[in-house]
Amino acid sequence: MVRIHARYLGDLRCEATHEPSGSRIETDAPADNHGRAERFSPTDLVAAALATCMMTVVGILANERGWDLRGMTAEVEKEMVGPPRRIGRLRVTVHMPIALAPADRQAVETLAHTCPVAHSLHPGIATVIQFNWPGA
């Protein structure tokens, strides 16, 4: 179990503290929902969580297989829909820094699609995940 402490700072800002590490993040409401968009919004964190979770589980596989994936990047496009206001679609593009054999590529892509965050998202959120491989 991990505990996170969150508090409202006022002006649509919140701060969350990760108890095990003491690391802190702040959120802000997005500009299209009464905020200043000066920080990640809570739904931005969901999008970031998906991308970083995918890269983390792929990184675990890479460590097990001796692949160096430093330089792997991902972009996420988040689309809001409503009412009610919610995330409607997450488009993730992962840029892989090395070429792998077709079977290894399939293993990476399958693992990324089944990361814990992907499994935790509401089925009403459309997720589109694309991998860009060198030489492909």
LODRENVEX-897181 format. One line per 2 residues: number of its first residue (from 1); their letters; for each residue x negated, y negated, z of C-alpha. Coordinates in steps of 0.05 Angstrom, whole numbers, always signed. Layout:
<nodes>
NUM = a = X/Y/Z ~ ...
</nodes>
This chain:
<nodes>
1 = mv = +0/+0/+0 ~ -24/-70/-17
3 = ri = +5/-131/+17 ~ +9/-199/-17
5 = ha = +30/-261/+21 ~ +67/-315/-18
7 = ry = +88/-384/+3 ~ +124/-441/-30
9 = lg = +81/-504/-34 ~ +136/-550/-60
11 = dl = +146/-582/-129 ~ +159/-513/-159
13 = rc = +90/-487/-139 ~ +75/-424/-101
15 = ea = +11/-393/-74 ~ +0/-318/-68
17 = th = -56/-288/-27 ~ -81/-217/-39
19 = ep = -90/-190/+32 ~ -145/-140/+19
21 = sg = -191/-190/-16 ~ -166/-258/+6
23 = sr = -163/-278/-68 ~ -111/-332/-82
25 = ie = -71/-354/-142 ~ -21/-410/-152
27 = td = +39/-410/-198 ~ +78/-467/-228
29 = ap = +144/-468/-264 ~ +138/-473/-340
31 = ad = +150/-538/-376 ~ +215/-512/-407
33 = nh = +242/-495/-338 ~ +232/-559/-297
35 = gr = +158/-548/-283 ~ +92/-580/-303
37 = ae = +61/-517/-332 ~ -5/-531/-296
39 = rf = -14/-459/-273 ~ +9/-391/-295
41 = sp = +84/-383/-287 ~ +109/-320/-252
43 = td = +130/-291/-319 ~ +61/-309/-348
45 = lv = +31/-266/-293 ~ +74/-207/-317
47 = aa = +46/-216/-387 ~ -25/-222/-360
49 = al = -13/-161/-316 ~ +6/-119/-376
51 = at = -56/-138/-416 ~ -105/-130/-358
53 = cm = -74/-65/-336 ~ -81/-37/-406
55 = mt = -154/-58/-410 ~ -168/-31/-340
57 = vv = -142/+39/-354 ~ -178/+40/-421
59 = gi = -241/+17/-384 ~ -234/+76/-336
61 = la = -231/+123/-395 ~ -290/+88/-427
63 = ne = -331/+97/-364 ~ -315/+171/-362
65 = rg = -335/+179/-435 ~ -396/+134/-434
67 = wd = -368/+80/-481 ~ -389/+7/-471
69 = lr = -326/-34/-480 ~ -353/-100/-454
71 = gm = -325/-154/-499 ~ -257/-120/-506
73 = ta = -205/-176/-508 ~ -129/-181/-510
75 = ev = -79/-235/-526 ~ -7/-232/-502
77 = ek = +51/-272/-531 ~ +110/-277/-483
79 = em = +179/-294/-510 ~ +233/-315/-462
81 = vg = +307/-301/-476 ~ +372/-314/-441
83 = pp = +418/-323/-409 ~ +401/-298/-360
85 = rr = +330/-326/-368 ~ +281/-268/-372
87 = ig = +223/-240/-412 ~ +250/-213/-477
89 = rl = +187/-191/-513 ~ +113/-182/-499
91 = rv = +66/-176/-559 ~ -3/-152/-541
93 = tv = -61/-151/-589 ~ -123/-114/-564
95 = hm = -190/-126/-599 ~ -237/-68/-590
97 = pi = -312/-82/-591 ~ -333/-13/-617
99 = al = -309/+36/-669 ~ -287/+104/-643
101 = ap = -268/+170/-676 ~ -194/+176/-694
103 = ad = -179/+224/-637 ~ -213/+177/-587
105 = rq = -174/+118/-615 ~ -110/+156/-606
107 = av = -129/+172/-534 ~ -143/+99/-520
109 = et = -79/+74/-551 ~ -36/+126/-516
111 = la = -67/+111/-449 ~ -57/+36/-458
113 = ht = +17/+45/-476 ~ +26/+85/-412
115 = cp = -11/+41/-362 ~ +24/+30/-294
117 = va = +48/-40/-313 ~ +78/-15/-379
119 = hs = +114/+39/-340 ~ +139/-14/-290
121 = lh = +170/-62/-341 ~ +245/-63/-350
123 = pg = +265/-24/-412 ~ +300/-86/-438
125 = ia = +232/-119/-449 ~ +208/-104/-519
127 = tv = +134/-89/-519 ~ +94/-91/-584
129 = iq = +22/-68/-576 ~ -29/-71/-632
131 = fn = -102/-50/-631 ~ -154/-81/-676
133 = wp = -212/-34/-687 ~ -278/-53/-720
135 = ga = -281/-27/-791 ~ -207/-7/-792
</nodes>
